[in-house]
Amino acid sequence: MRHDAFPQSDPCSLMEGLPPEALEQVAAYFRALSEPTRLQILNLLRAGERNVGELAQLTGYTAANVSRHLAFLTQQGLVRREARGTSAYYSIADASVYALCDLVCGSIARTHERSAAHGRLFAGVAPARPRAGKKSA
């Protein structure tokens, strides 16, 4: 398919022609999603806002560790922070992150399904054994 055949409304075409500075911002967004702890935090925030203590308890990580991850997610615009008295509550600032994560999870699941189906094709075939060679004198 020709590259210019995609309509302008295609989300993939939005990245075309971005200057290096903008691509760095895109890369930072993906870095925010590249850490399993941050993905776990985002999943927990799907249910609604939570404070650091709740997130620390639910993840099993220290409050300091969770705070560090929340700061990075907030910096990237994925999470918003709201101070209430002596606590800060965090919630999702950009719900489109879930659509992106679901897209990636679906792609990974399809890849695994194809690999499993391919593996089943050869399930009854035993690996070839090396032939016994003649001993040299």
PATI-756294 format. One record per residue (C-alpha): residue in three letters; x, y, z. Coordinates in pm, whole numbers, plus 50000, padded with zeros to 5 digits. Layout:
<zaba "ALA",<X,Y,Z>>;
...
END
This chain:
<zaba "MET",<50000,50000,50000>>;
<zaba "ARG",<50127,50345,49917>>;
<zaba "HIS",<50226,50553,50215>>;
<zaba "ASP",<50024,50855,50101>>;
<zaba "ALA",<49711,50641,50059>>;
<zaba "PHE",<49617,50684,50426>>;
<zaba "PRO",<49356,50951,50492>>;
<zaba "GLN",<49464,51251,50695>>;
<zaba "SER",<49230,51145,50975>>;
<zaba "ASP",<49433,50825,51022>>;
<zaba "PRO",<49594,50857,51368>>;
<zaba "CYS",<49915,50701,51235>>;
<zaba "SER",<49956,50987,50990>>;
<zaba "LEU",<49962,51242,51273>>;
<zaba "MET",<50321,51151,51355>>;
<zaba "GLU",<50439,51201,50997>>;
<zaba "GLY",<50655,51505,50953>>;
<zaba "LEU",<50685,51589,51322>>;
<zaba "PRO",<51003,51775,51412>>;
<zaba "PRO",<51259,51601,51636>>;
<zaba "GLU",<51142,51800,51941>>;
<zaba "ALA",<50787,51669,51901>>;
<zaba "LEU",<50912,51314,51845>>;
<zaba "GLU",<51104,51344,52173>>;
<zaba "GLN",<50774,51424,52348>>;
<zaba "VAL",<50611,51120,52184>>;
<zaba "ALA",<50902,50905,52300>>;
<zaba "ALA",<50868,51039,52656>>;
<zaba "TYR",<50498,50946,52652>>;
<zaba "PHE",<50588,50590,52551>>;
<zaba "ARG",<50863,50580,52815>>;
<zaba "ALA",<50593,50655,53071>>;
<zaba "LEU",<50415,50340,52954>>;
<zaba "SER",<50729,50127,52936>>;
<zaba "GLU",<50748,50047,53307>>;
<zaba "PRO",<50527,49768,53447>>;
<zaba "THR",<50478,49949,53780>>;
<zaba "ARG",<50337,50254,53601>>;
<zaba "LEU",<50105,50033,53396>>;
<zaba "GLN",<49985,49872,53719>>;
<zaba "ILE",<49919,50216,53868>>;
<zaba "LEU",<49727,50324,53558>>;
<zaba "ASN",<49517,50007,53578>>;
<zaba "LEU",<49432,50081,53942>>;
<zaba "LEU",<49333,50437,53852>>;
<zaba "ARG",<49087,50299,53597>>;
<zaba "ALA",<48849,50238,53888>>;
<zaba "GLY",<48878,50597,54010>>;
<zaba "GLU",<49099,50833,54202>>;
<zaba "ARG",<49333,50708,54472>>;
<zaba "ASN",<49597,50849,54701>>;
<zaba "VAL",<49959,50735,54727>>;
<zaba "GLY",<49895,50523,55036>>;
<zaba "GLU",<49614,50331,54868>>;
<zaba "LEU",<49819,50275,54556>>;
<zaba "ALA",<50122,50165,54759>>;
<zaba "GLN",<49910,49914,54951>>;
<zaba "LEU",<49746,49777,54636>>;
<zaba "THR",<50072,49745,54442>>;
<zaba "GLY",<50291,49625,54728>>;
<zaba "TYR",<50549,49897,54657>>;
<zaba "THR",<50665,50166,54896>>;
<zaba "ALA",<50487,50500,54902>>;
<zaba "ALA",<50812,50666,54788>>;
<zaba "ASN",<50835,50436,54485>>;
<zaba "VAL",<50470,50493,54393>>;
<zaba "SER",<50514,50870,54437>>;
<zaba "ARG",<50810,50870,54200>>;
<zaba "HIS",<50610,50687,53933>>;
<zaba "LEU",<50308,50913,53984>>;
<zaba "ALA",<50528,51221,53942>>;
<zaba "PHE",<50651,51089,53606>>;
<zaba "LEU",<50297,51001,53492>>;
<zaba "THR",<50180,51347,53598>>;
<zaba "GLN",<50470,51512,53414>>;
<zaba "GLN",<50368,51329,53095>>;
<zaba "GLY",<50005,51441,53133>>;
<zaba "LEU",<49863,51093,53190>>;
<zaba "VAL",<49766,51151,53554>>;
<zaba "ARG",<49639,51455,53738>>;
<zaba "ARG",<49712,51538,54101>>;
<zaba "GLU",<49470,51709,54336>>;
<zaba "ALA",<49578,51815,54684>>;
<zaba "ARG",<49319,51771,54958>>;
<zaba "GLY",<49432,51863,55303>>;
<zaba "THR",<49741,51658,55381>>;
<zaba "SER",<49680,51406,55102>>;
<zaba "ALA",<49710,51414,54727>>;
<zaba "TYR",<49467,51221,54510>>;
<zaba "TYR",<49554,51099,54165>>;
<zaba "SER",<49323,51030,53874>>;
<zaba "ILE",<49353,50974,53502>>;
<zaba "ALA",<49405,51294,53305>>;
<zaba "ASP",<49404,51131,52961>>;
<zaba "ALA",<49166,50834,52932>>;
<zaba "SER",<49287,50769,52577>>;
<zaba "VAL",<49583,50591,52736>>;
<zaba "TYR",<49348,50299,52803>>;
<zaba "ALA",<49253,50276,52435>>;
<zaba "LEU",<49623,50270,52347>>;
<zaba "CYS",<49699,50002,52608>>;
<zaba "ASP",<49400,49794,52496>>;
<zaba "LEU",<49521,49822,52135>>;
<zaba "VAL",<49868,49700,52232>>;
<zaba "CYS",<49729,49420,52452>>;
<zaba "GLY",<49506,49304,52166>>;
<zaba "SER",<49801,49303,51927>>;
<zaba "ILE",<50012,49100,52172>>;
<zaba "ALA",<49725,48853,52226>>;
<zaba "ARG",<49684,48806,51849>>;
<zaba "THR",<50058,48746,51811>>;
<zaba "HIS",<50048,48483,52086>>;
<zaba "GLU",<49744,48318,51929>>;
<zaba "ARG",<49920,48296,51593>>;
<zaba "SER",<50232,48155,51758>>;
<zaba "ALA",<50027,47901,51952>>;
<zaba "ALA",<49837,47799,51638>>;
<zaba "HIS",<50164,47763,51449>>;
<zaba "GLY",<50305,47553,51734>>;
<zaba "ARG",<50000,47326,51729>>;
<zaba "LEU",<50065,47250,51361>>;
<zaba "PHE",<50388,47080,51462>>;
<zaba "ALA",<50275,46941,51799>>;
<zaba "GLY",<50297,46575,51693>>;
<zaba "VAL",<50632,46606,51522>>;
<zaba "ALA",<50929,46498,51730>>;
<zaba "PRO",<51251,46691,51681>>;
<zaba "ALA",<51496,46520,51450>>;
<zaba "ARG",<51761,46320,51628>>;
<zaba "PRO",<52115,46351,51512>>;
<zaba "ARG",<52223,46050,51312>>;
<zaba "ALA",<52484,45834,51468>>;
<zaba "GLY",<52803,45911,51287>>;
<zaba "LYS",<53075,45665,51204>>;
<zaba "LYS",<53363,45667,51442>>;
<zaba "SER",<53686,45763,51282>>;
<zaba "ALA",<53989,45550,51340>>;
END
